[in-house]
Amino acid sequence: MHETLRALAAGEISVAEAESRLAGYATGENGRFDAARESRNGVPEAVFAEGKPPDAVAELVALAVETTGRGLATRVDPRSAEAVTDRLAEEFPAATVEYDDHTRVLTARAADAEVPALDAVVGIVTAGTVDAGPAGEAAAVVAAMGATVERYDDVGVAGIHRLIDELDGLREADVLVVAAGREGALPTVVAGLVDVPLIGLPVASGYGHGGDGEAALAGLLQSCTVLSVVNIDAGFVAGAQAGLVARALDAARRE
């Protein structure tokens, strides 16, 4: 505590950074950023942008960069991405910002931020290009946690030869996140062909009965192969779970 207070008095750290060190979070006008989450449970705090005005998203991402050196936001629309970019350019001009308008994921990093590195590979698999949004969200979380991400896209069961062509790589991964909409068949099929932990990510794609992701979720919950399942479009959760498996493997490999 004394070290933090001395650094604050000397102007070496900001009030927000001091608060985050002492309380574990930083308070802004639009909420509190949980700066201690990654050290507490291994998963970095992310800003869920959907439903928040652009200035709120920008403030929370700025708090993330100020207190942890890195920021991650999901479900970000272009207006919010622009607001974040503008605010960081003003407050942290050396920071970098990357935004993918398809996955709606935004990442930011201060120039001196330390990026974790895990000795583990997470495969992110999609049945079709429509699944890329939630899968990209999962990939961003895995990357933020420090694991190596390998992508296997558009390998759905409607053309199962595409999957067979990628089996060697899938079997070498330490953990897999497999995203699929429609009836959700791909994760079940992959789980029957590999011997690594697999997280099924049902996606709200398709049409007619169950086309909002419910059919995919039900199919994965009833899978006859061994896998875990997250909620519909819950890319962040799938990525975080995969990242925690990667952390455990990394720790074991370092012993």
DOMI-334745 format. One record per atom (N, C-alpha, C): x, y, z; residue in three letters; atom name. Coordinates in steps of 0.2 Angstrom, whole numbers. Example, Ala and Ser with C-alpha at 12.3 -4.5 7.8 and 13.67 -1.06 7.14 Angstrom:
(r (66 -28 39) ALA N)
(r (62 -22 39) ALA CA)
(r (66 -16 39) ALA C)
(r (64 -11 35) SER N)
(r (68 -5 36) SER CA)
(r (64 0 39) SER C)
This chain:
(r (4 -6 0) MET N)
(r (0 0 0) MET CA)
(r (4 6 0) MET C)
(r (9 6 4) HIS N)
(r (14 12 5) HIS CA)
(r (17 14 -2) HIS C)
(r (19 8 -5) GLU N)
(r (23 9 -12) GLU CA)
(r (18 12 -17) GLU C)
(r (12 10 -17) THR N)
(r (7 13 -21) THR CA)
(r (5 20 -20) THR C)
(r (5 22 -13) LEU N)
(r (3 29 -11) LEU CA)
(r (9 33 -13) LEU C)
(r (15 31 -12) ARG N)
(r (21 35 -14) ARG CA)
(r (21 36 -21) ARG C)
(r (20 31 -25) ALA N)
(r (20 32 -32) ALA CA)
(r (15 37 -35) ALA C)
(r (9 37 -31) LEU N)
(r (3 42 -33) LEU CA)
(r (6 49 -31) LEU C)
(r (8 49 -25) ALA N)
(r (11 56 -23) ALA CA)
(r (16 59 -27) ALA C)
(r (20 54 -30) ALA N)
(r (26 57 -34) ALA CA)
(r (23 58 -42) ALA C)
(r (17 56 -43) GLY N)
(r (15 57 -50) GLY CA)
(r (17 52 -55) GLY C)
(r (19 46 -52) GLU N)
(r (21 41 -56) GLU CA)
(r (16 36 -59) GLU C)
(r (10 36 -55) ILE N)
(r (4 33 -57) ILE CA)
(r (-2 37 -57) ILE C)
(r (-7 35 -60) SER N)
(r (-13 39 -60) SER CA)
(r (-18 37 -54) SER C)
(r (-23 41 -53) VAL N)
(r (-28 39 -47) VAL CA)
(r (-31 33 -49) VAL C)
(r (-33 32 -55) ALA N)
(r (-36 26 -57) ALA CA)
(r (-32 20 -56) ALA C)
(r (-25 20 -58) GLU N)
(r (-21 15 -57) GLU CA)
(r (-20 13 -50) GLU C)
(r (-19 19 -46) ALA N)
(r (-19 18 -38) ALA CA)
(r (-25 14 -36) ALA C)
(r (-31 16 -38) GLU N)
(r (-37 13 -35) GLU CA)
(r (-37 6 -37) GLU C)
(r (-35 4 -44) SER N)
(r (-35 -3 -46) SER CA)
(r (-30 -7 -42) SER C)
(r (-25 -4 -40) ARG N)
(r (-20 -8 -36) ARG CA)
(r (-22 -9 -29) ARG C)
(r (-26 -5 -26) LEU N)
(r (-28 -5 -19) LEU CA)
(r (-35 -9 -18) LEU C)
(r (-40 -7 -23) ALA N)
(r (-46 -10 -23) ALA CA)
(r (-47 -16 -27) ALA C)
(r (-43 -16 -32) GLY N)
(r (-44 -21 -37) GLY CA)
(r (-48 -19 -43) GLY C)
(r (-51 -13 -43) TYR N)
(r (-55 -10 -49) TYR CA)
(r (-54 -3 -49) TYR C)
(r (-56 0 -55) ALA N)
(r (-55 7 -56) ALA CA)
(r (-62 10 -58) ALA C)
(r (-64 15 -55) THR N)
(r (-71 18 -56) THR CA)
(r (-71 24 -61) THR C)
(r (-75 23 -65) GLY N)
(r (-76 29 -70) GLY CA)
(r (-83 31 -70) GLY C)
(r (-85 36 -74) GLU N)
(r (-92 38 -74) GLU CA)
(r (-97 33 -77) GLU C)
(r (-95 28 -80) ASN N)
(r (-99 23 -83) ASN CA)
(r (-98 16 -80) ASN C)
(r (-95 16 -74) GLY N)
(r (-95 9 -71) GLY CA)
(r (-88 8 -68) GLY C)
(r (-87 2 -66) ARG N)
(r (-81 0 -63) ARG CA)
(r (-77 -5 -68) ARG C)
(r (-71 -5 -69) PHE N)
(r (-67 -9 -73) PHE CA)
(r (-63 -14 -68) PHE C)
(r (-64 -20 -68) ASP N)
(r (-61 -25 -64) ASP CA)
(r (-54 -27 -66) ASP C)
(r (-50 -23 -64) ALA N)
(r (-43 -23 -66) ALA CA)
(r (-39 -29 -63) ALA C)
(r (-42 -32 -58) ALA N)
(r (-39 -38 -54) ALA CA)
(r (-41 -45 -57) ALA C)
(r (-46 -45 -62) ARG N)
(r (-49 -51 -63) ARG CA)
(r (-44 -56 -66) ARG C)
(r (-39 -54 -70) GLU N)
(r (-35 -59 -73) GLU CA)
(r (-30 -62 -68) GLU C)
(r (-28 -58 -63) SER N)
(r (-24 -61 -58) SER CA)
(r (-28 -65 -53) SER C)
(r (-34 -64 -53) ARG N)
(r (-38 -67 -48) ARG CA)
(r (-41 -74 -51) ARG C)
(r (-43 -74 -57) ASN N)
(r (-45 -80 -60) ASN CA)
(r (-43 -82 -67) ASN C)
(r (-38 -79 -69) GLY N)
(r (-34 -81 -75) GLY CA)
(r (-38 -78 -82) GLY C)
(r (-43 -75 -81) VAL N)
(r (-47 -73 -87) VAL CA)
(r (-47 -65 -87) VAL C)
(r (-45 -62 -92) PRO N)
(r (-44 -54 -93) PRO CA)
(r (-52 -52 -93) PRO C)
(r (-53 -46 -89) GLU N)
(r (-59 -43 -90) GLU CA)
(r (-60 -40 -97) GLU C)
(r (-66 -41 -99) ALA N)
(r (-68 -38 -106) ALA CA)
(r (-74 -33 -105) ALA C)
(r (-74 -28 -109) VAL N)
(r (-80 -24 -109) VAL CA)
(r (-85 -26 -114) VAL C)
(r (-91 -28 -112) PHE N)
(r (-96 -30 -116) PHE CA)
(r (-100 -24 -119) PHE C)
(r (-99 -22 -125) ALA N)
(r (-101 -16 -128) ALA CA)
(r (-108 -15 -130) ALA C)
(r (-111 -21 -131) GLU N)
(r (-118 -21 -133) GLU CA)
(r (-123 -17 -128) GLU C)
(r (-127 -12 -130) GLY N)
(r (-131 -9 -126) GLY CA)
(r (-128 -3 -122) GLY C)
(r (-122 -2 -123) LYS N)
(r (-118 4 -120) LYS CA)
(r (-117 9 -125) LYS C)
(r (-118 16 -123) PRO N)
(r (-116 21 -128) PRO CA)
(r (-109 21 -130) PRO C)
(r (-107 24 -135) PRO N)
(r (-100 24 -137) PRO CA)
(r (-95 27 -132) PRO C)
(r (-97 33 -129) ASP N)
(r (-93 36 -124) ASP CA)
(r (-92 31 -118) ASP C)
(r (-97 27 -116) ALA N)
(r (-96 23 -111) ALA CA)
(r (-91 17 -112) ALA C)
(r (-91 15 -118) VAL N)
(r (-87 10 -121) VAL CA)
(r (-80 12 -121) VAL C)
(r (-79 18 -123) ALA N)
(r (-72 22 -124) ALA CA)
(r (-69 23 -117) ALA C)
(r (-73 25 -112) GLU N)
(r (-71 26 -106) GLU CA)
(r (-68 20 -102) GLU C)
(r (-72 14 -103) LEU N)
(r (-70 8 -100) LEU CA)
(r (-64 5 -103) LEU C)
(r (-64 5 -110) VAL N)
(r (-58 3 -113) VAL CA)
(r (-51 7 -111) VAL C)
(r (-52 13 -110) ALA N)
(r (-47 18 -108) ALA CA)
(r (-45 16 -101) ALA C)
(r (-50 15 -97) LEU N)
(r (-48 12 -90) LEU CA)
(r (-44 6 -90) LEU C)
(r (-46 1 -94) ALA N)
(r (-42 -5 -95) ALA CA)
(r (-35 -4 -97) ALA C)
(r (-34 0 -102) VAL N)
(r (-27 2 -104) VAL CA)
(r (-23 5 -99) VAL C)
(r (-26 10 -95) GLU N)
(r (-23 13 -90) GLU CA)
(r (-21 9 -84) GLU C)
(r (-25 4 -82) THR N)
(r (-24 0 -76) THR CA)
(r (-20 -6 -78) THR C)
(r (-21 -9 -84) THR N)
(r (-18 -16 -85) THR CA)
(r (-14 -16 -91) THR C)
(r (-14 -10 -95) GLY N)
(r (-10 -10 -101) GLY CA)
(r (-13 -13 -107) GLY C)
(r (-19 -16 -106) ARG N)
(r (-22 -19 -112) ARG CA)
(r (-30 -19 -111) ARG C)
(r (-33 -18 -117) GLY N)
(r (-41 -18 -116) GLY CA)
(r (-44 -23 -122) GLY C)
(r (-49 -26 -120) LEU N)
(r (-53 -30 -124) LEU CA)
(r (-60 -29 -123) LEU C)
(r (-63 -28 -129) ALA N)
(r (-71 -26 -129) ALA CA)
(r (-74 -31 -135) ALA C)
(r (-80 -33 -133) THR N)
(r (-84 -37 -137) THR CA)
(r (-90 -34 -139) THR C)
(r (-93 -37 -145) ARG N)
(r (-100 -34 -147) ARG CA)
(r (-99 -27 -149) ARG C)
(r (-94 -24 -152) VAL N)
(r (-92 -17 -153) VAL CA)
(r (-95 -15 -160) VAL C)
(r (-99 -10 -160) ASP N)
(r (-101 -7 -166) ASP CA)
(r (-96 -2 -169) ASP C)
(r (-97 0 -175) PRO N)
(r (-92 4 -178) PRO CA)
(r (-91 11 -175) PRO C)
(r (-97 14 -172) ARG N)
(r (-97 20 -169) ARG CA)
(r (-93 20 -162) ARG C)
(r (-94 14 -159) SER N)
(r (-90 13 -152) SER CA)
(r (-83 12 -154) SER C)
(r (-81 9 -159) ALA N)
(r (-74 8 -161) ALA CA)
(r (-71 14 -162) ALA C)
(r (-75 18 -166) GLU N)
(r (-72 25 -167) GLU CA)
(r (-71 29 -161) GLU C)
(r (-76 29 -156) ALA N)
(r (-75 32 -150) ALA CA)
(r (-69 30 -146) ALA C)
(r (-68 24 -146) VAL N)
(r (-62 21 -142) VAL CA)
(r (-56 23 -145) VAL C)
(r (-55 23 -152) THR N)
(r (-49 25 -156) THR CA)
(r (-48 32 -154) THR C)
(r (-53 36 -154) ASP N)
(r (-52 43 -153) ASP CA)
(r (-49 45 -146) ASP C)
(r (-52 41 -141) ARG N)
(r (-51 43 -134) ARG CA)
(r (-44 40 -133) ARG C)
(r (-42 34 -135) LEU N)
(r (-35 32 -134) LEU CA)
(r (-30 36 -137) LEU C)
(r (-32 38 -143) ALA N)
(r (-27 43 -147) ALA CA)
(r (-25 49 -143) ALA C)
(r (-30 51 -139) GLU N)
(r (-29 57 -135) GLU CA)
(r (-26 56 -129) GLU C)
(r (-28 51 -125) GLU N)
(r (-25 49 -119) GLU CA)
(r (-19 45 -119) GLU C)
(r (-18 40 -124) PHE N)
(r (-13 36 -124) PHE CA)
(r (-11 35 -131) PHE C)
(r (-7 40 -134) PRO N)
(r (-6 41 -141) PRO CA)
(r (-1 35 -144) PRO C)
(r (2 32 -139) ALA N)
(r (7 26 -141) ALA CA)
(r (3 20 -141) ALA C)
(r (-3 20 -139) ALA N)
(r (-7 13 -139) ALA CA)
(r (-9 11 -146) ALA C)
(r (-10 5 -147) THR N)
(r (-12 2 -153) THR CA)
(r (-19 -1 -152) THR C)
(r (-23 0 -157) VAL N)
(r (-30 -2 -157) VAL CA)
(r (-32 -6 -163) VAL C)
(r (-35 -12 -163) GLU N)
(r (-37 -16 -168) GLU CA)
(r (-44 -18 -167) GLU C)
(r (-48 -17 -173) TYR N)
(r (-55 -18 -173) TYR CA)
(r (-57 -22 -179) TYR C)
(r (-61 -28 -178) ASP N)
(r (-63 -32 -183) ASP CA)
(r (-71 -31 -183) ASP C)
(r (-73 -28 -189) ASP N)
(r (-80 -26 -189) ASP CA)
(r (-85 -33 -190) ASP C)
(r (-82 -38 -192) HIS N)
(r (-85 -44 -193) HIS CA)
(r (-86 -48 -186) HIS C)
(r (-81 -49 -183) THR N)
(r (-82 -52 -176) THR CA)
(r (-84 -47 -171) THR C)
(r (-84 -41 -172) ARG N)
(r (-85 -35 -167) ARG CA)
(r (-81 -35 -161) ARG C)
(r (-75 -37 -162) VAL N)
(r (-70 -37 -156) VAL CA)
(r (-65 -32 -157) VAL C)
(r (-64 -28 -152) LEU N)
(r (-59 -23 -152) LEU CA)
(r (-54 -25 -146) LEU C)
(r (-47 -24 -148) THR N)
(r (-42 -25 -144) THR CA)
(r (-37 -19 -144) THR C)
(r (-35 -17 -138) ALA N)
(r (-30 -11 -137) ALA CA)
(r (-25 -13 -133) ALA C)
(r (-19 -10 -134) ARG N)
(r (-13 -12 -130) ARG CA)
(r (-9 -5 -129) ARG C)
(r (-6 -4 -123) ALA N)
(r (-2 1 -122) ALA CA)
(r (5 -1 -125) ALA C)
(r (9 4 -126) ALA N)
(r (16 3 -130) ALA CA)
(r (20 -2 -125) ALA C)
(r (20 -1 -119) ASP N)
(r (24 -5 -114) ASP CA)
(r (20 -11 -111) ASP C)
(r (15 -13 -113) ALA N)
(r (11 -18 -110) ALA CA)
(r (14 -25 -111) ALA C)
(r (14 -29 -106) GLU N)
(r (17 -36 -106) GLU CA)
(r (11 -40 -108) GLU C)
(r (13 -44 -113) VAL N)
(r (8 -49 -116) VAL CA)
(r (10 -56 -114) VAL C)
(r (5 -60 -110) PRO N)
(r (7 -66 -108) PRO CA)
(r (8 -71 -114) PRO C)
(r (12 -76 -112) ALA N)
(r (14 -81 -117) ALA CA)
(r (13 -88 -114) ALA C)
(r (9 -92 -117) LEU N)
(r (8 -99 -114) LEU CA)
(r (10 -104 -119) LEU C)
(r (13 -110 -117) ASP N)
(r (15 -115 -121) ASP CA)
(r (9 -120 -122) ASP C)
(r (5 -118 -126) ALA N)
(r (-1 -121 -127) ALA CA)
(r (-4 -119 -134) ALA C)
(r (-8 -123 -137) VAL N)
(r (-11 -122 -144) VAL CA)
(r (-18 -123 -143) VAL C)
(r (-22 -118 -145) VAL N)
(r (-30 -119 -145) VAL CA)
(r (-32 -118 -152) VAL C)
(r (-36 -123 -155) GLY N)
(r (-38 -123 -161) GLY CA)
(r (-45 -120 -161) GLY C)
(r (-47 -116 -165) ILE N)
(r (-53 -113 -166) ILE CA)
(r (-56 -115 -173) ILE C)
(r (-62 -119 -173) VAL N)
(r (-64 -122 -178) VAL CA)
(r (-71 -119 -180) VAL C)
(r (-73 -118 -186) THR N)
(r (-80 -116 -188) THR CA)
(r (-82 -121 -193) THR C)
(r (-89 -122 -193) ALA N)
(r (-92 -126 -198) ALA CA)
(r (-93 -122 -205) ALA C)
(r (-95 -115 -204) GLY N)
(r (-96 -111 -210) GLY CA)
(r (-94 -104 -208) GLY C)
(r (-93 -100 -214) THR N)
(r (-91 -93 -213) THR CA)
(r (-96 -89 -208) THR C)
(r (-102 -91 -208) VAL N)
(r (-107 -88 -204) VAL CA)
(r (-105 -88 -196) VAL C)
(r (-101 -93 -195) ASP N)
(r (-100 -95 -188) ASP CA)
(r (-94 -90 -185) ASP C)
(r (-91 -87 -190) ALA N)
(r (-84 -83 -189) ALA CA)
(r (-85 -78 -183) ALA C)
(r (-91 -75 -182) GLY N)
(r (-92 -70 -177) GLY CA)
(r (-90 -72 -170) GLY C)
(r (-94 -77 -167) PRO N)
(r (-93 -80 -161) PRO CA)
(r (-86 -83 -160) PRO C)
(r (-84 -87 -166) ALA N)
(r (-78 -90 -166) ALA CA)
(r (-72 -85 -165) ALA C)
(r (-73 -79 -169) GLY N)
(r (-68 -74 -168) GLY CA)
(r (-67 -71 -161) GLY C)
(r (-73 -71 -158) GLU N)
(r (-73 -68 -151) GLU CA)
(r (-69 -73 -147) GLU C)
(r (-70 -79 -148) ALA N)
(r (-67 -84 -144) ALA CA)
(r (-59 -84 -145) ALA C)
(r (-57 -83 -151) ALA N)
(r (-50 -83 -153) ALA CA)
(r (-47 -77 -150) ALA C)
(r (-50 -71 -149) ALA N)
(r (-48 -65 -147) ALA CA)
(r (-46 -66 -139) ALA C)
(r (-51 -69 -136) VAL N)
(r (-50 -71 -128) VAL CA)
(r (-44 -75 -127) VAL C)
(r (-43 -81 -131) VAL N)
(r (-38 -85 -131) VAL CA)
(r (-31 -82 -132) VAL C)
(r (-31 -77 -137) ALA N)
(r (-25 -74 -139) ALA CA)
(r (-23 -69 -133) ALA C)
(r (-28 -66 -130) ALA N)
(r (-27 -61 -124) ALA CA)
(r (-24 -65 -118) ALA C)
(r (-26 -71 -118) MET N)
(r (-23 -75 -112) MET CA)
(r (-16 -78 -113) MET C)
(r (-14 -78 -120) GLY N)
(r (-7 -79 -121) GLY CA)
(r (-6 -86 -125) GLY C)
(r (-11 -90 -126) ALA N)
(r (-11 -96 -130) ALA CA)
(r (-10 -95 -137) ALA C)
(r (-7 -99 -141) THR N)
(r (-7 -99 -148) THR CA)
(r (-13 -101 -151) THR C)
(r (-16 -97 -156) VAL N)
(r (-22 -99 -159) VAL CA)
(r (-21 -102 -166) VAL C)
(r (-24 -107 -168) GLU N)
(r (-24 -110 -174) GLU CA)
(r (-31 -110 -177) GLU C)
(r (-32 -108 -183) ARG N)
(r (-39 -107 -186) ARG CA)
(r (-40 -113 -191) ARG C)
(r (-46 -116 -190) TYR N)
(r (-49 -121 -195) TYR CA)
(r (-56 -119 -197) TYR C)
(r (-56 -115 -203) ASP N)
(r (-63 -112 -205) ASP CA)
(r (-66 -116 -210) ASP C)
(r (-73 -116 -210) ASP N)
(r (-77 -118 -215) ASP CA)
(r (-76 -126 -217) ASP C)
(r (-76 -130 -211) VAL N)
(r (-75 -137 -212) VAL CA)
(r (-81 -141 -210) VAL C)
(r (-87 -138 -211) GLY N)
(r (-93 -141 -209) GLY CA)
(r (-95 -148 -212) GLY C)
(r (-100 -152 -209) VAL N)
(r (-101 -159 -210) VAL CA)
(r (-104 -159 -217) VAL C)
(r (-107 -154 -220) ALA N)
(r (-110 -154 -227) ALA CA)
(r (-105 -156 -232) ALA C)
(r (-99 -155 -230) GLY N)
(r (-93 -157 -235) GLY CA)
(r (-88 -159 -230) GLY C)
(r (-89 -165 -228) ILE N)
(r (-85 -168 -222) ILE CA)
(r (-78 -169 -224) ILE C)
(r (-76 -170 -231) HIS N)
(r (-70 -171 -233) HIS CA)
(r (-65 -165 -231) HIS C)
(r (-68 -159 -230) ARG N)
(r (-64 -153 -228) ARG CA)
(r (-62 -154 -221) ARG C)
(r (-66 -157 -217) LEU N)
(r (-64 -159 -210) LEU CA)
(r (-58 -164 -210) LEU C)
(r (-59 -169 -214) ILE N)
(r (-54 -174 -214) ILE CA)
(r (-47 -172 -216) ILE C)
(r (-47 -167 -220) ASP N)
(r (-41 -164 -223) ASP CA)
(r (-37 -160 -217) ASP C)
(r (-41 -158 -212) GLU N)
(r (-38 -155 -206) GLU CA)
(r (-37 -159 -200) GLU C)
(r (-38 -165 -200) LEU N)
(r (-38 -169 -194) LEU CA)
(r (-31 -169 -191) LEU C)
(r (-26 -170 -194) ASP N)
(r (-19 -170 -191) ASP CA)
(r (-18 -164 -187) ASP C)
(r (-20 -158 -190) GLY N)
(r (-19 -152 -186) GLY CA)
(r (-23 -152 -180) GLY C)
(r (-29 -154 -180) LEU N)
(r (-34 -154 -175) LEU CA)
(r (-32 -158 -169) LEU C)
(r (-29 -164 -171) ARG N)
(r (-27 -169 -166) ARG CA)
(r (-20 -166 -162) ARG C)
(r (-17 -162 -165) GLU N)
(r (-11 -159 -162) GLU CA)
(r (-12 -153 -157) GLU C)
(r (-18 -151 -157) ALA N)
(r (-20 -145 -153) ALA CA)
(r (-21 -147 -146) ALA C)
(r (-20 -143 -141) ASP N)
(r (-21 -145 -134) ASP CA)
(r (-28 -144 -132) ASP C)
(r (-32 -140 -135) VAL N)
(r (-39 -139 -134) VAL CA)
(r (-42 -136 -140) VAL C)
(r (-49 -138 -141) LEU N)
(r (-52 -135 -147) LEU CA)
(r (-59 -132 -145) LEU C)
(r (-60 -126 -148) VAL N)
(r (-67 -123 -148) VAL CA)
(r (-70 -124 -155) VAL C)
(r (-75 -127 -155) VAL N)
(r (-78 -129 -162) VAL CA)
(r (-85 -126 -162) VAL C)
(r (-86 -121 -167) ALA N)
(r (-92 -117 -168) ALA CA)
(r (-96 -120 -173) ALA C)
(r (-103 -120 -172) ALA N)
(r (-107 -123 -177) ALA CA)
(r (-114 -120 -176) ALA C)
(r (-118 -118 -182) GLY N)
(r (-125 -117 -181) GLY CA)
(r (-129 -122 -184) GLY C)
(r (-135 -121 -187) ARG N)
(r (-139 -126 -189) ARG CA)
(r (-141 -131 -184) ARG C)
(r (-139 -137 -186) GLU N)
(r (-141 -143 -181) GLU CA)
(r (-135 -144 -176) GLU C)
(r (-129 -140 -177) GLY N)
(r (-124 -141 -172) GLY CA)
(r (-120 -147 -173) GLY C)
(r (-119 -150 -179) ALA N)
(r (-116 -157 -179) ALA CA)
(r (-109 -157 -179) ALA C)
(r (-105 -152 -181) LEU N)
(r (-98 -152 -181) LEU CA)
(r (-95 -154 -175) LEU C)
(r (-96 -150 -169) PRO N)
(r (-93 -152 -163) PRO CA)
(r (-93 -159 -161) PRO C)
(r (-99 -162 -162) THR N)
(r (-100 -169 -160) THR CA)
(r (-96 -174 -165) THR C)
(r (-95 -172 -171) VAL N)
(r (-91 -176 -176) VAL CA)
(r (-84 -176 -174) VAL C)
(r (-82 -169 -173) VAL N)
(r (-74 -168 -171) VAL CA)
(r (-73 -172 -165) VAL C)
(r (-77 -171 -160) ALA N)
(r (-76 -174 -153) ALA CA)
(r (-75 -182 -154) ALA C)
(r (-78 -185 -159) GLY N)
(r (-77 -192 -160) GLY CA)
(r (-71 -194 -163) GLY C)
(r (-67 -189 -165) LEU N)
(r (-61 -190 -169) LEU CA)
(r (-54 -188 -166) LEU C)
(r (-55 -184 -161) VAL N)
(r (-49 -182 -157) VAL CA)
(r (-49 -184 -150) VAL C)
(r (-43 -183 -147) ASP N)
(r (-42 -185 -140) ASP CA)
(r (-40 -179 -136) ASP C)
(r (-43 -173 -137) VAL N)
(r (-41 -167 -134) VAL CA)
(r (-48 -164 -131) VAL C)
(r (-48 -160 -126) PRO N)
(r (-54 -157 -123) PRO CA)
(r (-57 -153 -129) PRO C)
(r (-63 -153 -129) LEU N)
(r (-67 -149 -134) LEU CA)
(r (-73 -145 -131) LEU C)
(r (-73 -139 -133) ILE N)
(r (-79 -135 -131) ILE CA)
(r (-83 -133 -137) ILE C)
(r (-89 -135 -137) GLY N)
(r (-94 -134 -142) GLY CA)
(r (-97 -127 -141) GLY C)
(r (-97 -123 -147) LEU N)
(r (-100 -116 -147) LEU CA)
(r (-106 -116 -152) LEU C)
(r (-112 -117 -149) PRO N)
(r (-118 -116 -154) PRO CA)
(r (-119 -109 -156) PRO C)
(r (-120 -108 -163) VAL N)
(r (-121 -102 -166) VAL CA)
(r (-128 -101 -168) VAL C)
(r (-131 -95 -167) ALA N)
(r (-137 -93 -170) ALA CA)
(r (-138 -92 -177) ALA C)
(r (-137 -97 -181) SER N)
(r (-137 -97 -188) SER CA)
(r (-142 -102 -191) SER C)
(r (-145 -101 -196) GLY N)
(r (-150 -106 -199) GLY CA)
(r (-156 -103 -200) GLY C)
(r (-162 -106 -201) TYR N)
(r (-168 -103 -202) TYR CA)
(r (-174 -108 -200) TYR C)
(r (-180 -106 -200) GLY N)
(r (-185 -110 -198) GLY CA)
(r (-185 -112 -191) GLY C)
(r (-187 -118 -189) HIS N)
(r (-188 -121 -182) HIS CA)
(r (-181 -122 -180) HIS C)
(r (-179 -119 -174) GLY N)
(r (-173 -119 -171) GLY CA)
(r (-167 -115 -174) GLY C)
(r (-169 -111 -179) GLY N)
(r (-164 -107 -183) GLY CA)
(r (-161 -102 -179) GLY C)
(r (-163 -100 -173) ASP N)
(r (-160 -95 -168) ASP CA)
(r (-154 -98 -164) ASP C)
(r (-152 -104 -165) GLY N)
(r (-147 -107 -161) GLY CA)
(r (-149 -112 -157) GLY C)
(r (-156 -113 -156) GLU N)
(r (-158 -118 -151) GLU CA)
(r (-157 -125 -153) GLU C)
(r (-158 -126 -160) ALA N)
(r (-157 -133 -162) ALA CA)
(r (-149 -135 -161) ALA C)
(r (-145 -130 -163) ALA N)
(r (-138 -132 -162) ALA CA)
(r (-136 -133 -154) ALA C)
(r (-139 -129 -150) LEU N)
(r (-138 -130 -143) LEU CA)
(r (-140 -137 -140) LEU C)
(r (-147 -138 -142) ALA N)
(r (-150 -145 -140) ALA CA)
(r (-146 -150 -143) ALA C)
(r (-143 -150 -149) GLY N)
(r (-139 -155 -152) GLY CA)
(r (-133 -157 -148) GLY C)
(r (-130 -151 -146) LEU N)
(r (-123 -152 -143) LEU CA)
(r (-124 -154 -136) LEU C)
(r (-130 -152 -132) LEU N)
(r (-131 -155 -126) LEU CA)
(r (-133 -162 -126) LEU C)
(r (-136 -165 -132) GLN N)
(r (-137 -172 -132) GLN CA)
(r (-132 -176 -136) GLN C)
(r (-126 -173 -137) SER N)
(r (-120 -176 -140) SER CA)
(r (-119 -183 -137) SER C)
(r (-117 -188 -141) CYS N)
(r (-115 -194 -139) CYS CA)
(r (-108 -195 -138) CYS C)
(r (-104 -190 -140) THR N)
(r (-97 -189 -139) THR CA)
(r (-96 -184 -134) THR C)
(r (-90 -185 -131) VAL N)
(r (-88 -181 -125) VAL CA)
(r (-86 -174 -126) VAL C)
(r (-90 -169 -124) LEU N)
(r (-88 -162 -125) LEU CA)
(r (-91 -158 -120) LEU C)
(r (-89 -152 -120) SER N)
(r (-92 -147 -115) SER CA)
(r (-96 -142 -120) SER C)
(r (-101 -138 -117) VAL N)
(r (-105 -134 -121) VAL CA)
(r (-106 -127 -118) VAL C)
(r (-106 -122 -121) VAL N)
(r (-107 -115 -119) VAL CA)
(r (-114 -113 -122) VAL C)
(r (-116 -107 -120) ASN N)
(r (-122 -104 -122) ASN CA)
(r (-122 -102 -129) ASN C)
(r (-128 -101 -132) ILE N)
(r (-128 -99 -139) ILE CA)
(r (-124 -92 -140) ILE C)
(r (-119 -92 -145) ASP N)
(r (-115 -86 -147) ASP CA)
(r (-111 -84 -141) ASP C)
(r (-109 -88 -136) ALA N)
(r (-105 -86 -131) ALA CA)
(r (-98 -87 -132) ALA C)
(r (-95 -84 -137) GLY N)
(r (-89 -85 -139) GLY CA)
(r (-84 -83 -134) GLY C)
(r (-85 -78 -130) PHE N)
(r (-81 -76 -125) PHE CA)
(r (-80 -81 -120) PHE C)
(r (-85 -84 -117) VAL N)
(r (-85 -90 -112) VAL CA)
(r (-81 -96 -115) VAL C)
(r (-82 -97 -121) ALA N)
(r (-79 -103 -124) ALA CA)
(r (-71 -102 -125) ALA C)
(r (-70 -96 -127) GLY N)
(r (-63 -94 -127) GLY CA)
(r (-59 -94 -120) GLY C)
(r (-63 -91 -115) ALA N)
(r (-60 -91 -108) ALA CA)
(r (-59 -98 -106) ALA C)
(r (-64 -103 -107) GLN N)
(r (-63 -109 -105) GLN CA)
(r (-57 -113 -108) GLN C)
(r (-56 -112 -114) ALA N)
(r (-51 -114 -118) ALA CA)
(r (-44 -112 -115) ALA C)
(r (-44 -105 -114) GLY N)
(r (-38 -102 -111) GLY CA)
(r (-36 -104 -104) GLY C)
(r (-41 -106 -100) LEU N)
(r (-40 -109 -94) LEU CA)
(r (-37 -116 -94) LEU C)
(r (-39 -120 -99) VAL N)
(r (-36 -126 -100) VAL CA)
(r (-29 -125 -102) VAL C)
(r (-28 -120 -107) ALA N)
(r (-21 -119 -109) ALA CA)
(r (-16 -117 -104) ALA C)
(r (-19 -113 -99) ARG N)
(r (-15 -110 -93) ARG CA)
(r (-13 -116 -89) ARG C)
(r (-17 -121 -88) ALA N)
(r (-16 -127 -84) ALA CA)
(r (-10 -131 -87) ALA C)
(r (-11 -132 -94) LEU N)
(r (-6 -136 -97) LEU CA)
(r (1 -132 -97) LEU C)
(r (1 -126 -98) ASP N)
(r (7 -122 -98) ASP CA)
(r (10 -123 -91) ASP C)
(r (6 -122 -86) ALA N)
(r (9 -123 -79) ALA CA)
(r (12 -130 -78) ALA C)
(r (9 -135 -81) ALA N)
(r (11 -142 -80) ALA CA)
(r (18 -143 -84) ALA C)
(r (18 -140 -90) ARG N)
(r (24 -141 -94) ARG CA)
(r (30 -137 -91) ARG C)
(r (29 -132 -87) ARG N)
(r (34 -128 -84) ARG CA)
(r (37 -132 -78) ARG C)
(r (34 -136 -75) GLU N)
(r (36 -140 -69) GLU CA)
(r (42 -144 -70) GLU C)
